Amino acid sequence: MEIKGITPKTIIVDESKNNKSVKKEVQKKDSLEISKEAKELQQKSEQIKDLSAIREKIKSGFYNTDEVLIKVADRILKELNSK
C-alpha cells in the first residue's frame, strides 16, 4: 500500500497596478490556530496540576515545618504592615 502526502495547491493572484496585469503564483500554506477556549482549558489543566502538587505537600506535612511556618508568618506580617 502506498500513501501519498497532500501537496500544497498553487493559487494564481492577479495584481493589477497602473492598468498592468501581473500574475503571480502563491503557494497556500497550512496553518494552525488554537482557539481561545482551548487555551483556557490548557490553563485550567495546569492549575489543576498545581493544586494536586499542593495537596500532596499538605498530605506529606511539608507546610507544617518550622521553616515554612516562619516564612508564612513573615509574609503575613509584611502584608499587614504595608497597608
N, CA, C and O atoms as CSV, one atom per row, in Angstrom:
chain,resi,resn,atom,element,x,y,z
A,1,MET,N,N,0.848,-1.166,0.000
A,1,MET,CA,C,0.000,0.000,0.000
A,1,MET,C,C,0.893,1.227,0.000
A,1,MET,O,O,1.903,1.275,0.701
A,2,GLU,N,N,0.516,2.205,-0.781
A,2,GLU,CA,C,1.290,3.436,-0.876
A,2,GLU,C,C,0.416,4.607,-0.438
A,2,GLU,O,O,-0.726,4.747,-0.878
A,3,ILE,N,N,0.971,5.445,0.435
A,3,ILE,CA,C,0.249,6.636,0.885
A,3,ILE,C,C,0.992,7.853,0.361
A,3,ILE,O,O,2.191,8.013,0.592
A,4,LYS,N,N,0.280,8.690,-0.331
A,4,LYS,CA,C,0.887,9.903,-0.882
A,4,LYS,C,C,0.466,11.091,-0.024
A,4,LYS,O,O,-0.684,11.187,0.404
A,5,GLY,N,N,1.406,11.983,0.218
A,5,GLY,CA,C,1.131,13.179,1.010
A,5,GLY,C,C,0.301,14.179,0.235
A,5,GLY,O,O,0.142,14.080,-0.982
A,6,ILE,N,N,-0.216,15.129,0.959
A,6,ILE,CA,C,-1.008,16.188,0.348
A,6,ILE,C,C,-0.055,17.259,-0.158
A,6,ILE,O,O,0.816,17.720,0.579
A,7,THR,N,N,-0.217,17.646,-1.390
A,7,THR,CA,C,0.643,18.695,-1.942
A,7,THR,C,C,-0.077,20.031,-1.864
A,7,THR,O,O,-1.288,20.097,-2.074
A,8,PRO,N,N,0.662,21.101,-1.562
A,8,PRO,CA,C,0.017,22.410,-1.478
A,8,PRO,C,C,-0.485,22.863,-2.846
A,8,PRO,O,O,0.168,22.641,-3.866
A,9,LYS,N,N,-1.639,23.493,-2.850
A,9,LYS,CA,C,-2.202,23.994,-4.094
A,9,LYS,C,C,-1.597,25.347,-4.426
A,9,LYS,O,O,-1.331,26.156,-3.537
A,10,THR,N,N,-1.386,25.583,-5.702
A,10,THR,CA,C,-0.865,26.858,-6.146
A,10,THR,C,C,-2.030,27.750,-6.533
A,10,THR,O,O,-2.924,27.342,-7.274
A,11,ILE,N,N,-2.009,28.963,-6.025
A,11,ILE,CA,C,-3.058,29.928,-6.326
A,11,ILE,C,C,-2.444,31.030,-7.177
A,11,ILE,O,O,-1.362,31.532,-6.875
A,12,ILE,N,N,-3.133,31.393,-8.225
A,12,ILE,CA,C,-2.659,32.479,-9.083
A,12,ILE,C,C,-3.413,33.745,-8.692
A,12,ILE,O,O,-4.642,33.797,-8.731
A,13,VAL,N,N,-2.648,34.760,-8.318
A,13,VAL,CA,C,-3.224,36.020,-7.874
A,13,VAL,C,C,-3.001,37.066,-8.953
A,13,VAL,O,O,-1.895,37.205,-9.474
A,14,ASP,N,N,-4.054,37.801,-9.285
A,14,ASP,CA,C,-3.969,38.850,-10.294
A,14,ASP,C,C,-3.827,40.188,-9.579
A,14,ASP,O,O,-4.781,40.692,-8.986
A,15,GLU,N,N,-2.617,40.760,-9.643
A,15,GLU,CA,C,-2.379,42.055,-9.024
A,15,GLU,C,C,-2.310,43.104,-10.118
A,15,GLU,O,O,-1.369,43.121,-10.912
A,16,SER,N,N,-3.289,43.965,-10.159
A,16,SER,CA,C,-3.332,44.993,-11.203
A,16,SER,C,C,-2.844,46.320,-10.645
A,16,SER,O,O,-3.386,46.835,-9.667
A,17,LYS,N,N,-1.811,46.865,-11.283
A,17,LYS,CA,C,-1.282,48.181,-10.918
A,17,LYS,C,C,-1.065,48.972,-12.203
A,17,LYS,O,O,-0.460,48.482,-13.157
A,18,ASN,N,N,-1.571,50.205,-12.210
A,18,ASN,CA,C,-1.394,51.096,-13.364
A,18,ASN,C,C,-1.814,50.436,-14.672
A,18,ASN,O,O,-1.122,50.534,-15.685
A,19,ASN,N,N,-2.940,49.776,-14.632
A,19,ASN,CA,C,-3.510,49.103,-15.797
A,19,ASN,C,C,-2.627,47.986,-16.343
A,19,ASN,O,O,-2.839,47.521,-17.462
A,20,LYS,N,N,-1.644,47.554,-15.566
A,20,LYS,CA,C,-0.805,46.429,-15.981
A,20,LYS,C,C,-1.252,45.215,-15.187
A,20,LYS,O,O,-1.422,45.281,-13.970
A,21,SER,N,N,-1.434,44.143,-15.866
A,21,SER,CA,C,-1.862,42.918,-15.209
A,21,SER,C,C,-0.636,42.055,-14.934
A,21,SER,O,O,0.075,41.651,-15.854
A,22,VAL,N,N,-0.406,41.784,-13.673
A,22,VAL,CA,C,0.714,40.953,-13.273
A,22,VAL,C,C,0.142,39.735,-12.565
A,22,VAL,O,O,-0.622,39.864,-11.608
A,23,LYS,N,N,0.506,38.581,-13.028
A,23,LYS,CA,C,0.037,37.354,-12.393
A,23,LYS,C,C,1.191,36.741,-11.608
A,23,LYS,O,O,2.313,36.613,-12.100
A,24,LYS,N,N,0.885,36.378,-10.407
A,24,LYS,CA,C,1.905,35.857,-9.517
A,24,LYS,C,C,1.391,34.558,-8.909
A,24,LYS,O,O,0.223,34.462,-8.534
A,25,GLU,N,N,2.257,33.572,-8.813
A,25,GLU,CA,C,1.874,32.307,-8.208
A,25,GLU,C,C,2.198,32.349,-6.720
A,25,GLU,O,O,3.310,32.690,-6.316
A,26,VAL,N,N,1.219,31.999,-5.930
A,26,VAL,CA,C,1.379,31.972,-4.483
A,26,VAL,C,C,1.018,30.579,-3.997
A,26,VAL,O,O,-0.030,30.040,-4.353
A,27,GLN,N,N,1.881,30.003,-3.191
A,27,GLN,CA,C,1.576,28.676,-2.656
A,27,GLN,C,C,0.857,28.846,-1.327
A,27,GLN,O,O,1.306,29.580,-0.447
A,28,LYS,N,N,-0.251,28.163,-1.203
A,28,LYS,CA,C,-1.022,28.205,0.023
A,28,LYS,C,C,-0.349,27.288,1.039
A,28,LYS,O,O,-0.016,26.142,0.738
A,29,LYS,N,N,-0.155,27.821,2.260
A,29,LYS,CA,C,0.497,27.036,3.296
A,29,LYS,C,C,-0.523,26.657,4.355
A,29,LYS,O,O,-1.496,27.373,4.592
A,30,ASP,N,N,-0.279,25.511,4.990
A,30,ASP,CA,C,-1.128,25.087,6.096
A,30,ASP,C,C,-0.882,25.992,7.288
A,30,ASP,O,O,0.220,26.509,7.475
A,31,SER,N,N,-1.902,26.174,8.077
A,31,SER,CA,C,-1.743,26.962,9.292
A,31,SER,C,C,-2.564,26.323,10.411
A,31,SER,O,O,-3.472,25.529,10.167
A,32,LEU,N,N,-2.223,26.688,11.620
A,32,LEU,CA,C,-2.904,26.151,12.779
A,32,LEU,C,C,-3.193,27.293,13.728
A,32,LEU,O,O,-2.319,28.113,14.013
A,33,GLU,N,N,-4.412,27.344,14.213
A,33,GLU,CA,C,-4.793,28.378,15.166
A,33,GLU,C,C,-5.475,27.702,16.347
A,33,GLU,O,O,-6.425,26.938,16.180
A,34,ILE,N,N,-4.975,27.994,17.541
A,34,ILE,CA,C,-5.545,27.410,18.754
A,34,ILE,C,C,-6.615,28.358,19.270
A,34,ILE,O,O,-6.367,29.549,19.461
A,35,SER,N,N,-7.791,27.827,19.492
A,35,SER,CA,C,-8.913,28.655,19.914
A,35,SER,C,C,-8.712,29.180,21.331
A,35,SER,O,O,-7.932,28.638,22.114
A,36,LYS,N,N,-9.433,30.241,21.633
A,36,LYS,CA,C,-9.397,30.845,22.969
A,36,LYS,C,C,-9.831,29.825,24.015
A,36,LYS,O,O,-9.244,29.742,25.094
A,37,GLU,N,N,-10.854,29.055,23.693
A,37,GLU,CA,C,-11.365,28.052,24.614
A,37,GLU,C,C,-10.312,26.988,24.925
A,37,GLU,O,O,-10.179,26.556,26.070
A,38,ALA,N,N,-9.571,26.570,23.907
A,38,ALA,CA,C,-8.538,25.555,24.105
A,38,ALA,C,C,-7.416,26.093,24.986
A,38,ALA,O,O,-6.881,25.370,25.826
A,39,LYS,N,N,-7.062,27.361,24.794
A,39,LYS,CA,C,-6.032,27.979,25.633
A,39,LYS,C,C,-6.487,28.056,27.084
A,39,LYS,O,O,-5.705,27.792,27.997
A,40,GLU,N,N,-7.762,28.421,27.301
A,40,GLU,CA,C,-8.298,28.490,28.661
A,40,GLU,C,C,-8.319,27.106,29.304
A,40,GLU,O,O,-8.033,26.968,30.494
A,41,LEU,N,N,-8.653,26.093,28.529
A,41,LEU,CA,C,-8.678,24.720,29.033
A,41,LEU,C,C,-7.275,24.275,29.445
A,41,LEU,O,O,-7.111,23.597,30.460
A,42,GLN,N,N,-6.277,24.650,28.671
A,42,GLN,CA,C,-4.900,24.306,28.998
A,42,GLN,C,C,-4.480,24.974,30.310
A,42,GLN,O,O,-3.824,24.349,31.144
A,43,GLN,N,N,-4.860,26.250,30.492
A,43,GLN,CA,C,-4.523,26.950,31.724
A,43,GLN,C,C,-5.188,26.290,32.932
A,43,GLN,O,O,-4.571,26.148,33.987
A,44,LYS,N,N,-6.446,25.889,32.769
A,44,LYS,CA,C,-7.151,25.210,33.866
A,44,LYS,C,C,-6.477,23.889,34.196
A,44,LYS,O,O,-6.366,23.520,35.365
A,45,SER,N,N,-6.033,23.184,33.185
A,45,SER,CA,C,-5.351,21.913,33.392
A,45,SER,C,C,-4.060,22.126,34.187
A,45,SER,O,O,-3.742,21.344,35.083
A,46,GLU,N,N,-3.324,23.181,33.857
A,46,GLU,CA,C,-2.091,23.480,34.580
A,46,GLU,C,C,-2.394,23.858,36.028
A,46,GLU,O,O,-1.644,23.494,36.934
A,47,GLN,N,N,-3.484,24.584,36.250
A,47,GLN,CA,C,-3.865,24.963,37.613
A,47,GLN,C,C,-4.236,23.728,38.429
A,47,GLN,O,O,-3.909,23.641,39.613
A,48,ILE,N,N,-4.914,22.781,37.802
A,48,ILE,CA,C,-5.287,21.548,38.494
A,48,ILE,C,C,-4.033,20.764,38.884
A,48,ILE,O,O,-3.974,20.190,39.972
A,49,LYS,N,N,-3.035,20.737,38.004
A,49,LYS,CA,C,-1.782,20.052,38.331
A,49,LYS,C,C,-1.114,20.723,39.523
A,49,LYS,O,O,-0.585,20.047,40.405
A,50,ASP,N,N,-1.139,22.084,39.552
A,50,ASP,CA,C,-0.561,22.814,40.672
A,50,ASP,C,C,-1.302,22.481,41.959
A,50,ASP,O,O,-0.676,22.290,43.002
A,51,LEU,N,N,-2.624,22.408,41.899
A,51,LEU,CA,C,-3.410,22.065,43.080
A,51,LEU,C,C,-3.098,20.662,43.565
A,51,LEU,O,O,-3.045,20.415,44.770
A,52,SER,N,N,-2.893,19.750,42.642
A,52,SER,CA,C,-2.548,18.369,43.017
A,52,SER,C,C,-1.218,18.342,43.760
A,52,SER,O,O,-1.064,17.612,44.739
A,53,ALA,N,N,-0.257,19.137,43.296
A,53,ALA,CA,C,1.049,19.186,43.956
A,53,ALA,C,C,0.912,19.773,45.360
A,53,ALA,O,O,1.554,19.300,46.298
A,54,ILE,N,N,0.082,20.796,45.502
A,54,ILE,CA,C,-0.144,21.408,46.819
A,54,ILE,C,C,-0.807,20.414,47.762
A,54,ILE,O,O,-0.427,20.301,48.927
A,55,ARG,N,N,-1.799,19.696,47.251
A,55,ARG,CA,C,-2.473,18.692,48.085
A,55,ARG,C,C,-1.493,17.627,48.584
A,55,ARG,O,O,-1.557,17.205,49.738
A,56,GLU,N,N,-0.597,17.204,47.713
A,56,GLU,CA,C,0.402,16.204,48.096
A,56,GLU,C,C,1.332,16.752,49.180
A,56,GLU,O,O,1.700,16.036,50.111
A,57,LYS,N,N,1.706,18.022,49.052
A,57,LYS,CA,C,2.568,18.637,50.070
A,57,LYS,C,C,1.843,18.729,51.405
A,57,LYS,O,O,2.448,18.521,52.456
A,58,ILE,N,N,0.553,19.039,51.371
A,58,ILE,CA,C,-0.224,19.104,52.609
A,58,ILE,C,C,-0.265,17.727,53.268
A,58,ILE,O,O,-0.061,17.599,54.475
A,59,LYS,N,N,-0.533,16.694,52.459
A,59,LYS,CA,C,-0.597,15.323,52.995
A,59,LYS,C,C,0.740,14.875,53.589
A,59,LYS,O,O,0.777,14.154,54.587
A,60,SER,N,N,1.825,15.308,52.967
A,60,SER,CA,C,3.146,14.883,53.442
A,60,SER,C,C,3.626,15.691,54.643
A,60,SER,O,O,4.636,15.342,55.254
A,61,GLY,N,N,2.913,16.773,54.993
A,61,GLY,CA,C,3.306,17.581,56.148
A,61,GLY,C,C,4.339,18.649,55.830
A,61,GLY,O,O,4.922,19.236,56.741
A,62,PHE,N,N,4.570,18.904,54.572
A,62,PHE,CA,C,5.570,19.890,54.149
A,62,PHE,C,C,5.313,21.267,54.768
A,62,PHE,O,O,6.252,21.940,55.193
A,63,TYR,N,N,4.064,21.681,54.819
A,63,TYR,CA,C,3.731,23.021,55.311
A,63,TYR,C,C,3.750,23.117,56.835
A,63,TYR,O,O,3.585,24.212,57.373
A,64,ASN,N,N,3.942,22.031,57.529
A,64,ASN,CA,C,3.979,22.042,58.995
A,64,ASN,C,C,5.394,22.180,59.550
A,64,ASN,O,O,5.579,22.121,60.766
A,65,THR,N,N,6.378,22.360,58.705
A,65,THR,CA,C,7.749,22.519,59.189
A,65,THR,C,C,7.945,23.945,59.705
A,65,THR,O,O,7.271,24.875,59.262
A,66,ASP,N,N,8.873,24.102,60.645
A,66,ASP,CA,C,9.141,25.421,61.221
A,66,ASP,C,C,9.576,26.427,60.156
A,66,ASP,O,O,9.177,27.591,60.190
A,67,GLU,N,N,10.391,25.969,59.219
A,67,GLU,CA,C,10.905,26.857,58.166
A,67,GLU,C,C,9.753,27.462,57.353
A,67,GLU,O,O,9.734,28.668,57.108
A,68,VAL,N,N,8.815,26.642,56.944
A,68,VAL,CA,C,7.688,27.116,56.140
A,68,VAL,C,C,6.770,28.003,56.981
A,68,VAL,O,O,6.316,29.043,56.503
A,69,LEU,N,N,6.495,27.615,58.208
A,69,LEU,CA,C,5.618,28.407,59.070
A,69,LEU,C,C,6.199,29.795,59.347
A,69,LEU,O,O,5.456,30.776,59.394
A,70,ILE,N,N,7.503,29.884,59.528
A,70,ILE,CA,C,8.150,31.187,59.749
A,70,ILE,C,C,8.027,32.061,58.511
A,70,ILE,O,O,7.744,33.253,58.623
A,71,LYS,N,N,8.238,31.480,57.324
A,71,LYS,CA,C,8.110,32.246,56.076
A,71,LYS,C,C,6.689,32.769,55.903
A,71,LYS,O,O,6.495,33.923,55.521
A,72,VAL,N,N,5.714,31.945,56.176
A,72,VAL,CA,C,4.312,32.345,56.036
A,72,VAL,C,C,3.999,33.469,57.013
A,72,VAL,O,O,3.369,34.459,56.639
A,73,ALA,N,N,4.431,33.325,58.253
A,73,ALA,CA,C,4.180,34.361,59.262
A,73,ALA,C,C,4.845,35.675,58.865
A,73,ALA,O,O,4.244,36.738,59.016
A,74,ASP,N,N,6.078,35.618,58.361
A,74,ASP,CA,C,6.773,36.832,57.923
A,74,ASP,C,C,6.032,37.534,56.785
A,74,ASP,O,O,5.909,38.759,56.785
A,75,ARG,N,N,5.548,36.775,55.838
A,75,ARG,CA,C,4.818,37.381,54.713
A,75,ARG,C,C,3.494,37.983,55.160
A,75,ARG,O,O,3.083,39.028,54.656
A,76,ILE,N,N,2.834,37.336,56.090
A,76,ILE,CA,C,1.577,37.892,56.617
A,76,ILE,C,C,1.856,39.216,57.322
A,76,ILE,O,O,1.123,40.186,57.127
A,77,LEU,N,N,2.915,39.268,58.143
A,77,LEU,CA,C,3.272,40.498,58.844
A,77,LEU,C,C,3.636,41.612,57.867
A,77,LEU,O,O,3.224,42.757,58.050
A,78,LYS,N,N,4.410,41.279,56.826
A,78,LYS,CA,C,4.774,42.281,55.811
A,78,LYS,C,C,3.521,42.835,55.134
A,78,LYS,O,O,3.410,44.041,54.915
A,79,GLU,N,N,2.589,41.960,54.807
A,79,GLU,CA,C,1.341,42.373,54.144
A,79,GLU,C,C,0.530,43.274,55.060
A,79,GLU,O,O,-0.006,44.285,54.607
A,80,LEU,N,N,0.428,42.931,56.329
A,80,LEU,CA,C,-0.340,43.750,57.280
A,80,LEU,C,C,0.321,45.107,57.510
A,80,LEU,O,O,-0.371,46.114,57.659
A,81,ASN,N,N,1.658,45.144,57.539
A,81,ASN,CA,C,2.376,46.395,57.775
A,81,ASN,C,C,2.383,47.319,56.567
A,81,ASN,O,O,2.558,48.528,56.717
A,82,SER,N,N,2.195,46.765,55.367
A,82,SER,CA,C,2.219,47.590,54.156
A,82,SER,C,C,0.891,48.321,53.923
A,82,SER,O,O,0.825,49.206,53.070
A,83,LYS,N,N,-0.156,47.972,54.657
A,83,LYS,CA,C,-1.465,48.593,54.458
A,83,LYS,C,C,-1.648,49.811,55.288
A,83,LYS,O,O,-2.702,50.445,55.230
